[in-house]
Amino acid sequence: MDINDLRSITTVLGLLCFLGIVAWAYGKGSKKGFDEAANLPFAENDDQDATSKMSHPR
């Protein structure tokens, strides 16, 4: 086994990892979770006291 075999194995494992991530990201079950995560910055903050403490000038 020489360095070229190791490089080939690493390339194949990298491709398999990439394809696994793509399948997970575009799978049917992932859409709902990703949509919820995408809307988190727009969610209203119910704790007004915490935001007022963070926004005071120093």
C-alpha positions in Angstrom: 0.0 0.0 0.0 1.6 3.3 -1.1 0.6 6.9 -0.8 -1.6 6.8 -3.9 -3.8 4.1 -2.4 -4.2 6.2 0.7 -5.1 9.2 -1.4 -7.7 7.2 -3.3 -9.3 5.9 -0.2 -9.4 9.4 1.3 -11.1 10.8 -1.9 -13.7 8.0 -1.9 -14.5 8.6 1.8 -14.8 12.3 1.3 -17.2 11.8 -1.6 -19.3 9.4 0.5 -19.4 11.9 3.3 -20.4 14.7 0.9 -23.2 12.6 -0.6 -24.4 11.7 2.9 -24.6 15.4 3.9 -26.4 16.3 0.6 -28.9 13.4 1.2 -29.6 14.6 4.7 -29.9 18.2 3.8 -32.4 17.6 0.9 -34.3 14.8 2.5 -38.0 15.1 3.2 -37.7 15.1 7.0 -35.3 18.0 7.1 -37.4 20.8 5.6 -39.5 21.5 8.7 -36.5 21.8 11.0 -34.6 24.0 8.5 -37.6 26.3 8.0 -38.0 26.7 11.8 -34.3 27.5 12.2 -34.4 30.0 9.3 -37.2 31.9 11.1 -35.6 32.1 14.5 -34.1 35.6 13.9 -37.6 36.9 13.3 -39.2 35.4 16.4 -40.4 37.9 18.9 -38.6 38.1 22.2 -41.0 37.8 25.2 -38.4 38.9 27.7 -38.3 42.6 27.4 -36.1 43.1 30.5 -33.2 41.1 29.0 -33.2 43.2 25.8 -33.3 46.4 27.7 -30.2 45.3 29.8 -28.3 44.4 26.6 -29.0 47.7 24.8 -27.8 50.2 27.4 -24.8 52.4 26.4 -21.5 52.0 28.2 
